[in-house]
């Protein structure tokens, strides 16, 4: 016999998650903005890991070999990509909130 879990409200046999909530939640829907954000963050992770992009000494910048300044450049680029991704997702969320206003607590609606 399979063990049953106790879900919300302590009811035996109830699932822990409710799929209805997930289907209505806009955070779980794939959108073009989320695809762009995934690509941006993926580039910020994968490109610095490709050894063939930095396995050289020249060109030098202020006396530093290419490897050092290339990796340091990616620190700032990755921070910029994270900031841009945050801005894009916030803009999408704000647009959703404008289209689907929720009544504020304590007001008669």
C-alpha positions in Angstrom: 0.0 0.0 0.0 1.3 3.5 -0.9 1.7 6.0 1.8 -0.5 9.1 1.5 0.6 12.5 2.3 -1.2 15.1 4.3 -1.9 18.2 2.2 -3.4 21.6 3.0 -5.6 21.5 6.0 -4.2 18.2 7.2 -6.5 16.2 5.0 -5.2 12.7 4.5 -4.8 11.7 0.8 -4.9 15.3 -0.4 -2.1 16.4 -2.8 0.3 18.9 -1.5 0.0 21.2 -4.5 -3.1 22.3 -6.3 -2.6 22.4 -10.1 -5.4 24.8 -10.5 -3.4 27.5 -8.7 -0.4 26.9 -11.0 -2.5 27.1 -14.1 -3.9 30.5 -13.1 -0.6 31.9 -11.9 1.1 34.1 -14.6 4.6 33.3 -13.2 4.4 29.8 -14.6 3.3 30.7 -18.1 6.0 30.7 -20.8 6.1 34.1 -22.6 8.5 35.7 -25.1 10.0 37.8 -22.3 10.8 34.7 -20.3 12.4 33.1 -23.3 14.6 36.2 -23.9 15.6 36.3 -20.2 16.5 32.6 -20.3 18.7 33.2 -23.3 20.4 36.2 -21.7 21.1 34.4 -18.5 22.3 31.3 -20.3 24.8 33.4 -22.3 26.1 34.9 -19.1 26.7 31.4 -17.7 27.9 29.4 -20.7 30.1 31.9 -22.5 32.6 32.4 -19.7 32.9 28.7 -19.3 34.0 28.0 -22.9 37.7 27.7 -22.6 38.3 28.2 -26.3 37.1 31.8 -25.9 39.9 32.8 -23.5 42.8 30.3 -23.8 45.2 32.9 -25.1 47.6 35.5 -23.7 47.2 38.3 -26.3 45.8 40.9 -26.7 46.9 42.5 -23.4 45.0 45.3 -21.7 47.0 47.6 -19.4 49.6 44.8 -19.1 47.1 42.1 -18.1 46.9 39.0 -20.2 43.7 38.4 -22.1 42.5 35.7 -19.7 42.3 38.0 -16.7 40.6 41.0 -18.2 38.2 38.8 -20.2 37.0 37.0 -17.1 36.7 40.3 -15.2 34.7 41.8 -18.1 32.3 38.9 -17.8 31.7 39.7 -14.1 30.3 43.1 -15.1 28.5 41.8 -18.2 26.8 39.1 -16.2 25.7 41.7 -13.6 24.3 43.8 -16.4 22.5 40.8 -17.9 21.0 40.0 -14.5 19.8 43.6 -14.1 18.3 43.6 -17.6 16.6 40.3 -17.0 15.1 41.7 -13.7 13.9 44.8 -15.5 12.3 42.8 -18.3 10.5 40.4 -15.9 9.3 43.3 -13.7 8.0 45.1 -16.8 6.0 42.0 -17.8 4.7 41.6 -14.2 3.6 45.2 -14.0 1.8 44.9 -17.4 0.0 41.9 -16.1 -1.0 43.7 -12.9 -2.4 46.6 -15.0 -4.4 44.3 -17.1 -5.7 42.2 -14.1 -6.2 44.6 -11.2 -6.9 43.0 -7.8 -9.2 44.6 -5.3 -7.3 46.0 -2.3 -8.0 44.6 1.1 -10.4 46.6 3.3 -12.3 48.2 0.4 -15.8 47.3 -0.8 -15.6 46.1 -4.3 
